[in-house]
Amino acid sequence: VTLAADGAEGLENALAVRFDLVLTDQHMPGKTGLDLIAELRGNPAYADTPILVLATESGEPFKAAAREAGATGWIEKPLDPELLTELVAALAEPDHA
């Protein structure tokens, strides 16, 4: 697990070391989670990587924007650790891709 203080640091970390899964918050200083996702999806190393966005939004406009940016899915705040564990386990299954 690697933590980043903001979206720019998250992008820098992800470009330095390839991760198997990315979990990003939507609301961060400088770069939103959807901005980060779109930039990562533009990099071939992250074309198929599961990327989840954590947000307070749950409406269809946000979900559509998340899909367009390339999010694999979203988790509504507050974060349920059990749900996160289940999602990570499901995304790690070989037949997920």
N, C-alpha and C positions, 0 to 999 in steps of 0.2 A: 504494500500500500504506500502510495506517495501522495502527500498533501501539497496543495498549492494555495497561496494567499489570494490569487485572483486569476482571471482568465488568461492573461498574458503569461503568467508563470506556469499555468497549467499547459498551455500550448508549448512553451519552451521545454517543459518536462517531457511531454509526450513526443516531441520531435527528437529528444536526446535518447530516450529509452522507449522501445515499443511495448505498449501495455496490451494485455489480453482483454481488458474491459476498462471502459472509462465511465465514471460517474461524476457528473458535473452539476453544480447548482446553476440555476438560471440567472439569478441576480447576484452579480459579482462586479467589483470595480473594474472599469476599463473595457471589459469584453464580456458580453452575456454568454450564458451557456450555449444558446443557439448559434451565436457567432463562433464560439469555440468548436462546436460540432461541425459547422459548415467548413471551417478551415481544416479540421482533421479529415473530413470526408474528401477533401481535395488532395490529400496525400495518399498515394497508393498503399502505403503501409496500414492505413486505417479504413480501407474500402469495405472490409467485412468485419471489423471489430465491433462488438456490441457496445453501444454508447447509450447510457441512460441519463436523463436530465431530471433533476430534483427541482420542483417548483411549487409555488402556492396556487398557480393557475390550474384550472381543470376544465375550462371551457373548450368548445370545439375550435375556436380561432387559434388558441395556443397549441392544441394538439395538431392542427393542420400545419402550423408554422414549424413545430418540432419535427413532424414527418418530412416536411420540405427541406429542412436543414440536414436531415439524415439521421435523426435520433432513432434508435432501435425501440425505445419506449420512454415512458416518463413515470415518475413516482411523485405523488402529491404529498406535500408537507402537511403535518409532521411525519417524519420518516418512521416507518414501522420496521425495526430491525429484522423481524421474522420474515416480512415480505421481501426485504432486500436479500436476505439469505436464500429464499426460495427462487427469486429471480436470477441471482447469480448462479445457483445450481442448475437451473433450467437453461441458461445461456451457455453454460459450460458443457452441456451434453453434446456429443459428437454430431447428432442429427439435427442440431439447431440451425446450422448454416443451410 
